[in-house]
């Protein structure tokens, strides 16, 4: 079964890309990695699609990052890391059509790879954002770097360092610039589609050039930061077995702010 659904409205020029593993809170496995890459590459050459909405299936989560059952063999050198999530975003696949994310429920951990490469985010009131890495003995590197380009430093630092103890509600995410709109209950997808439909109605070259210009303002700093990430992860992560122990012993207590 496919883990990513794509629906295209040729009249509006909008494609809706849906992460479709609701039984796993839309966690990303290696199959989804491959399908997301293929979807972005296909959308590059489909001139009927002029704007994209990215969302998650179900009510509980937009995406909860990489599936804990995924095993990615790693080289022993601190100078090399294999991170499959680096390839899942639209910008990483050279797609310069605008992408609007619609978030309902949880968005955490590796979800920030996708939100970081979306052009703006619309959130349902149920949306909550957090990063569990530090709680499980892991370095939040790429996620922190992507969010630092979108939110004030102190807000990113608190979200990443507090781990599973805190979640940012949709209202606070709006106040800090992580999201651009909070809708009525259940309205995030429709609101994102409305925005995408407006954008898709404009001349495509000007829109795509604007997307590329906006990303150009960020990518030099991100490229320098990303170059440090593999070393930081290799040096700072606990051994996988210890990470698994911490994950297995997690408690469901958290504060929403």
Long-range contacts (C-beta under 8 A, 24 or more apart in sequence): 2-35, 3-29, 3-31, 3-32, 3-35, 4-32, 4-35, 4-36, 4-39, 5-57, 6-39, 6-43, 8-46, 8-48, 8-49, 10-48, 12-193, 12-196, 12-197, 12-200, 12-201, 13-48, 13-49, 13-50, 13-51, 13-197, 13-200, 13-201, 14-49, 14-50, 14-51, 14-52, 14-53, 14-193, 14-196, 14-197, 14-200, 15-43, 15-46, 15-49, 15-51, 15-52, 15-53, 16-52, 16-53, 16-55, 16-189, 16-193, 17-43, 17-52, 17-53, 17-54, 17-55, 18-55, 18-56, 18-57, 19-54, 19-55, 19-56, 19-57, 19-62, 19-63, 20-57, 21-57, 22-56, 22-57, 22-58, 22-60, 22-61, 24-64, 24-67, 25-58, 25-60, 25-61, 25-63, 25-64, 25-105, 25-106, 26-56, 26-57, 26-58, 26-61, 26-62, 26-63, 26-64, 27-63, 27-64, 27-65, 27-66, 27-67, 27-68, 28-63, 28-65, 28-66, 28-67, 28-70, 28-84, 28-85, 28-88, 28-110, 29-66, 29-67, 29-69, 29-70, 30-70, 30-72, 30-84, 32-88, 33-84, 33-85, 33-87, 33-88, 36-87, 36-88, 37-87, 37-88, 37-93, 40-89, 40-90, 40-92, 40-93, 40-94, 40-95, 41-93, 41-94, 41-95, 43-90, 43-95, 43-97, 44-93, 44-94, 44-95, 44-97, 47-204, 49-97, 50-97, 50-199, 50-200, 50-204, 50-207, 51-97, 51-98, 51-99, 51-100, 51-196, 51-197, 51-199, 51-200, 51-207, 52-90, 52-95, 52-97, 52-98, 52-99, 52-100, 52-196, 53-99, 53-100, 53-101, 53-102, 53-189, 53-192, 53-193, 53-196, 54-90, 54-99, 54-100, 54-101, 54-102, 54-114, 54-118, 55-101, 55-102, 55-103, 55-104, 55-188, 55-189, 55-192, 56-103, 56-104, 56-105, 58-105, 59-104, 59-105, 59-126, 60-105, 60-106, 61-104, 61-105, 61-106, 61-107, 62-101, 62-102, 62-103, 62-104, 62-105, 62-106, 62-107, 62-111, 62-127, 63-106, 63-107, 63-108, 63-110, 63-111, 63-114, 64-106, 64-107, 64-108, 64-109, 64-110, 64-111, 65-108, 65-109, 65-110, 65-111, 65-132, 66-109, 66-110, 68-247, 77-234, 78-230, 78-231, 78-234, 78-235, 79-230, 79-231, 79-234, 80-230, 81-229, 81-230, 81-233, 81-234, 83-142, 83-230, 85-110, 85-113, 85-142, 86-113, 86-142, 88-113, 88-114, 89-113, 89-114, 89-116, 89-117, 90-117, 90-118, 91-117, 91-215, 91-219, 92-117, 96-208, 96-211, 96-212, 96-215, 97-204, 97-207, 97-208, 97-211, 98-196, 98-199, 98-207, 98-208, 98-211, 100-192, 100-195, 100-196, 100-199, 101-192, 102-188, 102-189, 102-191, 102-192, 102-193, 103-127, 103-129, 103-179, 103-188, 104-186, 104-188, 104-189, 106-130, 106-167, 108-132, 109-133, 109-143, 110-143, 112-142, 112-143, 112-146, 112-147, 113-142, 113-143, 113-146, 115-146, 115-147, 115-150, 115-178, 116-143, 116-146, 116-147, 116-149, 116-150, 117-146, 119-211, 119-214, 120-179, 120-180, 120-195, 121-173, 121-178, 121-179, 121-180, 122-179, 122-180, 122-181, 122-182, 122-183, 122-188, 122-191, 122-192, 122-195, 123-170, 123-173, 123-174, 123-179, 123-181, 123-182, 123-183, 123-188, 124-170, 124-182, 124-183, 124-185, 124-186, 124-187, 124-188, 125-170, 125-171, 125-182, 125-183, 125-184, 125-185, 126-170, 126-185, 127-169, 127-170, 127-173, 127-179, 127-182, 127-188, 128-167, 128-168, 128-169, 128-170, 128-256, 129-159, 129-167, 129-168, 129-173, 129-178, 130-159, 130-162, 130-163, 130-164, 130-166, 130-167, 130-168, 130-254, 131-159, 131-160, 131-163, 132-163, 132-164, 133-160, 133-163, 134-160, 134-161, 134-162, 134-163, 135-163, 135-164, 135-165, 135-246, 135-250, 136-163, 136-238, 136-243, 136-246, 136-247, 136-250, 137-237, 137-238, 137-242, 137-243, 137-246, 138-233, 138-236, 138-237, 138-238, 138-243, 139-232, 139-233, 139-235, 139-236, 139-237, 141-228, 141-229, 141-232, 141-233, 142-226, 142-229, 145-222, 145-225, 145-226, 145-229, 146-222, 147-178, 148-225, 149-218, 149-221, 149-222, 150-177, 150-178, 151-176, 151-177, 151-178, 152-176, 152-177, 164-250, 164-254, 165-253, 165-254, 165-255, 166-254, 166-255, 166-256, 166-257, 167-254, 167-255, 167-256, 167-257, 168-256, 168-257, 169-256, 169-257, 172-257
